[in-house]
């Protein structure tokens, strides 16, 4: 996946907003791919914030280390996502980041990011990406604080399902999810045993079938109804008014 195919940028391109110069600038960021191993750390929490990364292949996550030796996972990153954009404007990393499985990332610097900001269309795309990441974090706060365990896991899985559909990684309501029960527990604040029991509960209700890394949602709409899922924060297309303003910009 190329940076130009990241979800927001693809939306801009589909709407006819990105020029050939915009696309060339994005493709120019892909000249130095970094091949990553499973579990390899991209950066530690509080390290100097000097790079951003776009995920080309594989999954990654950001996290905070806690005093009791555990960690809180903040976000899982899929191909096309930009890691580290929340650190923009900070000298130190707000969270650590690591790979889940082996993959490829494209690192790019502040200078390269500023070059993107120099073009209004790309600046809007990067800003929209950051805002959507923030919206996902906000949504997680809501469902972790208000939902029962089976609803938390249902919401989490349906969100992953929608994000993977955006990048054409779902087939017949099935997808690969390289997350261990420990990683899911660190994201949802449950014990791994509780995660396992909750998967079993959803399976008994005919909502989720999981075989190792393979997940199938027999009835995605039923899973969404269970948690009254509002997918507006997942919708990656910019409002039509944005497109009109960008086309009219010099």
N, C-alpha and C positions, 0 to 999 in steps of 0.2 A: 504494500500500500504506500502510495506516495503522499507527501504532505498535502499536495493539491487535492488528494482524495479524502482528506480528513473531513469529518462530517459537515462542519460549518462551511468550510471552504468549498466543498462539493455543492452545497446549497447555493452559495454565491455564484459559483460557476454555472450551475443549472439555470439560475435566474438571469444569466447573461451580464453579470456585473463585473466579473474579472476580465481584465484585458490580457492580451498576449504577454505584455510586459509584466503584469502581476503574476501570471503563471510561471514565467521564466524565473522571476525572483524566488518564488516558492520552490521550484525545482532545483535552484541553485543551492538550497540548504541541504540537499541530499547527497552531497559529494563525499561526505566522510561518515559512512555508516559504522556503527559500533556493534559488534557481535557479542551478545551477552549470554552467559551461562544461567542455568536455573539457579535461583536464590542469590544471584550476584547483586551486590549493593550498588546502586547508582550514586547515592550520596548519603551521608549520615546527617541526622538532625543537628542543627546548629553549625554545619559546615558552611563555607563561603558560598554564597548564592551567585554563581557566575555563569551557569549554563541552564538551558532548557532542553528538553528532549521530546521528540515526537516518536511514538511507538509505531514501528513498521510491522513487526511480527512479534507474537508472544503477548503475555499479560504481565502487568506490573502492579505495584500498589504503593501507596504512601502511608506512613505510620508515625505514631508518637510512642516513645518508650516511657513506661510508667515506673514509679518508684518501687512498686512491688515486684518488678522484674518482668511483668507482662507487657503487652503492647496493645495499643488501640489502632486498628486499621481505619484510615480515614476514607480512602477511595481506591477502587480497583480501576486500572487503566487498560483499555482494549486497543487494538490496532486503530490508528488514526487519532488517538488522544494525545494531548500535549501534557507532559509531566513538568511540574515546577512553575507553572504560570502563576500560582498563588503566591510565589516568593517574589514576584515582581515588585521592585521598590524597597526590598529588604536586603540588608547586607549578609544576613545569615539565614540558613534554611529554617523554615517553620516546622518542617517534618522531614523524616528520612524517606528514601524511596528505594525499592528493590524489585528485581524481577521475580516472577513466580515460576515461569518455565523459560526455556531458552528462547532467545528472540533477537531482534535487531532494532536498534533505536538510532535516530538521527539527532545528534546534539547540535545546538546552535547557541550562539553567544548573545549577550546584550546588544552588541553592535549590530549583529544581523537582525535582531528583533527590532531595533530602532529603524533599520532600513525598511522593514515591513511597515512600521508605523508611519513612515514617510509617504506611504500611499494610502489614501483614505479608505479604499475598499478593503485592503488587507488589515488595516487598523481596526475596522469594524468587525471583521471576521475574528481576529484575535480577541478583541474585547467580548464578543458574543460567546466565544469558547470559554473564557474565564467566568463569565456570568452563569453559564450553564453548569459549570463545575460547582460554583457556589450554590446554585439552586439544588443540585443533587445532595450536597452536604446538608443543606437546610431541611430537605425532605427526610433525610435519614434521622436527623434530630427529632423530627415530629413522630415518625413511626417507631423509633426506639423508645420514646418516652410514653407513648399512648397505646401501643398495640400489645396484644398477648404474643407469646413466643411463636406460635404457629403463624400468626398474622405477620410478624416481623420477617420470618423466613419467606413467607409467600410474597410479601412486598419486594424483598430483596431479589428473589428469583425472577419475578415478573419484570423488574427493572432491568436486570441483566438480559433477559429475553428480548426486551424492546431495544436495548442498546446494540445487541448482536444483530437483530433484524436490520438495523440501520446500516450495517456494514455487510449485509448479505451472508451472515454466518449462522443462519437458522434454516434448517431443512425439515419439512414435515413436523414442525413444532419441536424439533430436537436440536440440541447444540452441545458442543464440548465446553466444559467448565473445569479448568485445571486447578480447582480450589480444594484444598484439604479441609477436613472438618475443623482443624485448628485455625486455619485462616478465616473461615466463616465465623467461628466463635470469637476471634479477635475483632471482627467487623461488627458483630451483632451483640457482643457483650454476654454471650452464653458460654457455658462449658462445652467442650467437644461432645461429651455424653448427651447433653441436652440437645445439641444440634442434631445428633444421630436420632434421638427419640422424636424430635420434631419432624425430621424427614419421614420417619416411619408413619407419623400421624397423617401427614399430607398424602403419603402413598395410600394409606388405608381409605382416605376420602376420595381417591381417584384423581388427585390433582397434580401429583408429581411422581415421576418414576426416575430414580437415579441409580445408575450402574457405574460405579467408579467415577470417571470423568464425563460420562455421557448422561445428559439430562433430557427428559422428555416431559412436556406439559400436555397431557391428553386433551385438556380443555382450557386453553389460556384465558379465555373470557371468564370462565368460572373462577379461576385464580384471581383475576383482576376484580371481579365482583366481591370476592371474599374480603378484600381490603379497601373496596371502593377506590380503586386506583385511578388517580387523575394524571394522565400522561402529558399534560400541557408542559411540564418542566423538562420532558424528554424531547419534545418537538424541536428539532434543530433548525427548521427553516426560519429565516428572518421574516419579519412582517413585510408585506408588499410595499408599504410606505417607505421602508428602509431602502428597498431596491430602487424605487423611483428617485429618492434623494441621491443615492450613490451614482446612478446613471447621469444625473444632472450635475454632479460635482465635477470640477475641472480636473 
